[in-house]
Amino acid sequence: MSGSAIMMMVLFIVIIWGGLAASIAALRRAPDDQVGVLGPSEHATDEVLIGHELEES
């Protein structure tokens, strides 16, 4: 492989793994169950949402 091909490979590996690390860090700071439109609402529990899904079908 040429030097430029190795440089591009290393660059893209860093970009992909860096994005994964940034995503993991963001989820550790603010877990999914605490963010979003519904947030930690009592109406956003698994049981309530599953009940709504079953009612619609």
C-alpha positions in Angstrom: 0.0 0.0 0.0 1.1 3.5 -0.7 1.7 6.1 2.0 -1.3 8.1 1.1 -3.6 5.0 1.2 -2.3 4.2 4.7 -2.8 7.8 5.8 -6.4 7.7 4.5 -7.1 4.4 6.2 -5.8 5.7 9.6 -7.8 8.9 9.2 -11.1 7.1 8.5 -10.5 4.6 11.3 -10.0 7.5 13.7 -13.1 9.2 12.5 -15.3 6.1 12.8 -14.0 5.0 16.2 -14.0 8.6 17.4 -17.6 8.9 16.5 -18.4 5.7 18.4 -16.5 7.0 21.5 -18.3 10.4 21.3 -21.7 8.6 21.0 -20.9 6.4 24.0 -19.8 9.4 26.1 -22.9 11.4 25.2 -25.2 8.5 26.2 -23.3 8.1 29.5 -23.9 11.8 30.3 -27.6 11.8 29.4 -29.2 8.3 29.1 -32.0 7.9 26.6 -34.7 7.6 29.3 -33.9 11.1 30.6 -33.9 13.0 27.3 -36.4 13.6 24.5 -39.9 14.9 24.3 -41.4 12.8 27.0 -38.4 12.8 29.4 -39.0 11.0 32.7 -42.8 11.4 32.5 -45.0 8.9 34.3 -46.8 8.5 30.9 -43.6 7.3 29.2 -43.1 4.1 31.1 -42.8 0.8 29.1 -46.1 -0.5 30.4 -48.1 2.6 29.4 -46.4 2.8 25.9 -47.0 -0.9 25.3 -50.6 -0.5 26.3 -51.0 2.3 23.7 -49.4 0.1 21.0 -51.8 -2.8 21.8 -54.8 -0.5 21.8 -53.9 0.9 18.3 -53.6 -2.5 16.7 
